[in-house]
């Protein structure tokens, strides 16, 4: 009987200790959050935001809609900036990921054209809101895709890959639409460049 009583007492003490540990851990977490909040509020600086700290991501909004939002909401409410979707020309389609399949660096996407993009930047800046652009600069649309982009540019991903292969094998540097291509040693094929007119053209050798 004494052994059972001792065991029960030890179990009760363990439960109490566990509860105390949870309470202490919770209190410490709250203190850390409070201190972190105070630290961030006091020490955060962004020279271009003049003390403002909040950025909103208006993913897939049109440039005209973002400009209006800056003027009617974001500027008056003190937002620092807006991150926008990639502005460059991309493959056709309504899926979000098509914005990340660029065809050219022309500023024509389903969010609007170059003039609308410039207008958005100017209108947002005028009310103190910065524009932060999600850029896709490390790749173009992948192999197995061809067609016409949102700005009317014809593209053939496989043909562009063949152009790189041809140049590498023949030791030639080719320029397609002002972009110099040099790359890997792969099989010889005829080089082709994308054309806004919807046809494939031969690149200029350099």
N, C-alpha and C positions, 0 to 999 in steps of 0.2 A: 504493500500500500504506500509506504514511504517513497519507494522508487517511482511509483506512478505519479505521486504528487510532485516529486522533484522534476520528473520529465515534463509534466504539464507546466510547471513554473518556468523551466528553461525555454519551452516553446513559446510561452507568453512573452518572456523577455526578448526572444528572437524576433517575434512579430512587432513588438514595440520598437526595437532597434531598427527594424526594416522601415517602419513607418516614419521614424525620426529621420532616417537617412534619405527617404524620398522627399520629406518636407524640406530638409536642408538643401538637397540637390535642386529642388524646385526654386527655393529662395535664391540660391546662387545663380541659377539660370536667369531669373527675373532681374537680379542686380546687374548681370553681365549685359542683358538687353538694354537696360536703362542707361548704363554707362556708355555702351556702343552708340545708342541713339544720341546722347548728349555730345559724344565725341564727333560723330558725323555732322551734327548740326552746327557745331562750333567751328570745325576745322575744314569742312568741305568748301572748296573754292573752284570756280570755273570762270576764268576771266571773261570769256565770251558770253556768259549768261548773266553777268552782273548780280550774282548771288542767287539766281533761280536754279533749282535743282532737278526739276521733273522733265522727262522726255517722254513723248507718246509715240507709239509705233502705229501709223495709219496704213497698215498692210493692205495692198491692193486698191487703195482709194485712187480716184482720178486726181490729176494735178489741179483741176478747177475746184474740185470739192475740198482738197487740202487747203487751197488758198482761202476759200470762204471760211473754213474751220479756224484758220489762223486769225482771220479778221474778227470773227464773231465770238469765238470761244477761247482759243489758246492764248492769243495775245492779251485780251482783257483779264484772263484768269492767271496770268503769270507763268506760263509754261516756258521752259528753256528752249525746247526744240522738237522737231518732228523727224522720225526716221521714216523714209519712204522706200517703196519697193524698187528693185533694179529698173532704171529708166531706159536701158538700151533695147534696141530691136531684138525680138525673140521669136521663137517658133509660134505658129498658130495654136490656139487651144485656150480653154477657159480654166484649166487646172492651175493651181497656184504655182506648181513647179515649172510650168512653161516659161515663167519669168527668169528662171535660172538656166535656160537653154538659149543663150544668145546667138544671134545670127550675124550681127554687126554692132558697131559702137554708135550707130546713128540713134539719136534720142527720139525714137518713135516706138512706143509700146502701147499696150491697151489702156494705159493710164492717160495717154495723150501724146502730143507731138512736142518738138523742140521749143516752139514759141510758147506753148502752154506751160512747159516745165520752167522756162525762164521767168514767165509771169508769176508762177507760184512762188519761186524763190524770192523774187522782188517783193511781192505782196506780203509774204510771211516775214521777211527781214524788216519790212517797214513797220511792223507792229511788234518787233523785238523777238521774233521766233526764228531760230536757226533751222536750216534744212540739213539733215544727215542722210547721206545716200548709201543704200546697200548696193555695193558695186560687185559685179561679176567680171573679173579681169583675167582669171587664170585658165579659162577654157572657153571653147565655142561648143555649139550643139554636137552631140556625139555621133559616132558612126551608125550607119543604117537609117539616117534621116535625110530627107531632101524635101524641098518645097519652096514656098514663098513666105518670108517673114512678115511681121506686123507692119514693117515700113515698105514692103514691096520688093525687098531684096531676095533674089533667087539664091538658094544655097544647095549644095550637095556635099554633105559631110564626107562621104567616101571619096569623092573626087578631090577634095582638099587634102585628105590623107595621102592619096596617090601622088599629089603634087609634091608633098614633102618627101615621099619615098624616091620619086624620080630625081629630084634635086640632089638628094643625098648620094644616090648611086652614081650620078653623073658629075658630081662635084660642082654643081651650079647653084647659085643663090637666086631664087625667084621672088618677085614681088607681086602679091595679089592685093589689089585695092590699097596699095601703100604700105602693106605689112610684109616685111621681109621674112621669108620662111627658110629655115635651115633645120635639118633633123637627121633622123636615124638611117642606117644602112639597111634598106629593105627593097623588095623587088621592083624592077623597072616597070613603070606604066606611064601613060600619057598624062601630063599635068593639065589641070583645069582650074579656072578661077570663077568664083560666083559673080553674077552680073545683075544689076538692078533691072535690066531689061527682060530678065527671065530666061536668059540663055547662058551657056557656059562659054568662056573665052579662054584663050591661051594666055599664060602669064608672060610678063616681060622679063627677059633674062638680064642679069646684072653681073 
